[in-house]
Amino acid sequence: MQAGNATLVVAIPAYNEEKNIARVVVEAQRHTSNVFVCDDGSTDMTGEIAERLGAVVIRHQTNLGKGVAIKDLFRKAKEIGANVVITMDGDGQNDPRQIPLLAKQVLDGSADVVNGSRFLKENPIPNHRRLGDGALNGLTNAVTHDSLTDTQSGFRAYSRTAIEWIEVKEHAIGVDSQILIDASQKGLRVTEVPIDVSYADDSSTYHPAKHGTYVILSILRVATERSPLLYLGVPGIISLLVGVGVSLNLFVLYNAERYFSIPQAMVALGAFILGLILILGAVMLYSINNLVLRLRQG
């Protein structure tokens, strides 16, 4: 697909998707000749099928995770000078016919990242997904201060600026949230459009509980790196205050009854130690972030 001098790339991370990859590739090719597939260590014919259909295939010898696949797909797209990159999952749940819908706001210059949302229209989404994704949306939005309705969507459009500025740090499934957090931090314009989704063959690589755990840990890690004084320093101060409160109660109890409570002493000591660790960690991360920022600026 060409729009003026714009080159569009469809980037598909895939792991053991031999049942679905052919349809996804062929339908994506209706919109662009630049279809890239990252075969992330598949043990089936995913890579071979995509390659025979004319897709550019990046191969990982072992399964490295969706985040690594996205990072390599972005790198390949930058190499050919792509102006628009559409990411979509290889499991057939996204509808390639909606590629122009996502690309439109990037092409007209009104957005840097266009997020395809399953929740902005009526879709037959299983209840456990609605529940789990709702919780992950809330956690991601709390960090980004946005109000996106589908932070776990893999169907997105990115501008050239976005793929150059966004740092893909997460290796696994937490990458979808991590990218949004990084885009927010760098002031990129993020919008949403409604998309269709099909769960006729729900072939998700991760069990919902495992998926949620990965994403939550990823969000917490990114949040603490981004704002260590808030996410480590404040809990550290609270922990120290708990230690002080328990210690005072311990002294009052001893003065009144000459009884030294070992459980309370252990709680006080633990709260003091945890508070000191969190505060020291916050100060160290804050100092490192400032150092990295100064090095980048000059």
Secondary structure, DSSP 8 states (H G I E B T S, - for coil): -EETTEEEEEEEEESS-TTTHHHHHHHHTTT-S-EEEEEES-SSSHHHHHHHTT-EEEEESS---HHHHHHHHHHHHHHTT-SEEEE--TTS-B-GGGHHHHHHHHHTTS-SEEEEETTSS-----HHHHHHHHHHHHHHHHHHT---S-TT---EEEEHHHHHH------STTHHHHHHHHHHHTT--EEEEE--B--TT---SS-HHHHHHHHHHHHHHHHHHH-HIIIIIHHHHHHHHHHHHHHHHHHHHHHHH----HHHHHHHHHHHHHHHHHHHHHHHHHHHHHHHHHHHH-
